[in-house]
Amino acid sequence: MPISILMPALSPTMTEGNLAKWHKAVGDSVAAGDVIAEIETDKATMEVEAVDEGILGRILVDEGTENVAVNTPIAVILEEGESEADMAGFTQPTAPAAPAPAAPPDSDVAVAPAPAAAVAAGNGADGARVFASPLARRMAAQMGLDLAKIKGSGPHGRIVRADVEAQEAGGGRPAAGPAMAVPPSAGEAAYELIPHTTMRKVIAQRLTLSKQTVPHFYLTIDCHIDRLLEIRKELNARAEDFKLSVNDMVIKAAGLALRKVPEANASWSDEGVRLYKTADVAVAVALDGGLITPVIRHAEDKGLRDISVEMKALAAKAREGKLMPEEYQGGTFTISNLGMFGIREFAAVINPPEGCILAVGAGEQRPVVKDGALAVATVMTCTLSVDHRVVDGAIGAKFLAAFKMLVEDPLTMLL
C-alpha cells in the first residue's frame, strides 16, 4: 500500500509550517534518511528526512505552500510493485478561498483600484488568473513583481518561490515608484498593509500572552565596566582564532550569577516552581522581521572562548534560518542586549516560561562619585524583568548583585 508522507511537527509547539522546497521529484527513488524536503517554521528552515523507501509517486503539496497543518499528507511513496493506479485515494488537499473583504457599512469612501502589490499577489496585470503558491504570491507582492510575467516551474506551470527569486535576480523588478496607499476609512490616514509573517504572528502571540498573564516587575542596576573592557582588550590581543565581545562576557557573568543565586534560574508551572540545575542562557538575536533566542547551554561551565565561538556560530545560523529546534528552545534565562544600538536602558518582556530576562544597555562614560570625589567611569545599565510568581524582589536583587560583582571584577569569571 502506498505510504503517506505527513507534514512533520518539528517542535513541540508547531501546528503548521510552510513547505519551502522539494529535494525529490516525482519518479525519484527515496531511501530512508534521504533529505526529501525543506520545511519553514516560524523560527527556521529545516530539512526533512524520509523514514521509508520506495519511489516518490505523487507530490500533494507544492513547494512554496504556506500554513500546511501538521500531519497533513504532503506526498506519497510507492513501494515495490505499486503504480499510479494504487494512488487513487491520495488527492491534493484544498483550502477554501478567502472571501473578499467587504466595504465598511455606510462608508463614504469609494472603492479604489487594487494597488500594484495586490495585482502581483493575485492576478496578472491584465486580469488573467495566475497560478502561484501563497509564498510566491507574497514574495512577488513585496518585491513589486507582476506574476503574469513570471514563468512557473512547479506542477502544471505553477509559480513557486524559486521562480520569483529567479525573476528578481534577472532584473524583473520594476523601477521603484511611489507606494500605493490603501484607501482609508473616514478620518483615517492612508497606509500600506504589510502581511504578517509566521514569525511575527508567533512573536505577537507569545509576548501578548506574557504581558497579560505574567506579573512583571523590574530591577535596575548600574555596572562599571572599565576593568571588563581592559580584560577584554588584553584577551583579544592574545587570541588567535576568536574575538571576545562584551556580550560574551555578559553571558558568562549571567551564567555564573545564576549558579550563585539558583533561585533566579527558575520558571513557573501549574505543578510548582521549576528550579533548573544548569544555566542555559538564551540570547536575543535580531532578524529581518523578528527575533530568535539561540541558547548557550551550561553557560556557567563554559570558558569565554567557547561562549564566543558558539555564540557567533549560533547567530550566523539564526540569520540564515538554519537553527535546529534544540538550538533555540529550552532556555532557562534570557539576555537582550541593545547596547550596540546606543540604547541606554530598557525593560524587556519575559520570554515564557522563563522567570527572568536581563536587558543590557550601552556602556557609556558618565560622571560618578568615587571616594567622595567626582570621576568619570564607563557605566552599563542593566534591567532585570522578573516574573513575580517565581522570583521575589530579594532574589532578583541578589542575582543583580552577583552579576554586578562579576562584571566589575571580571578576573573572578576566569577562576
Secondary structure, DSSP 8 states (H G I E B T S, - for coil): --EEEE----STT--EEEEEEESS-TT-EE-TT-EEEEEE-SS-EEEEE-SS-EEEEEESS-TTEEEEETT-EEEEEE-TT--GGGGTT---------------TT---------HHHHHHSS-TTS----B-HHHHHHHHHHT--GGGS---SGGG-B-HHHHHHHHHTT-S--------B---TT---B------HHHHHHHHHHHHHHHHS-EEEEEEEEE-HHHHHHHHHHHHH-SS----HHHHHHHHHHHHHHHSGGGSEEE-SS-EEE-SS--EEE-EEETTEEE--EETTTTTS-HHHHHHHHHHHHHHHHTT---HHHHS--SEEEEE-GGGT---------TTBSEEEEEEEEEEEEEEETTEEEEEEEEEEEEEEETTT--HHHHHHHHHHHHHHHHSGGGGG-
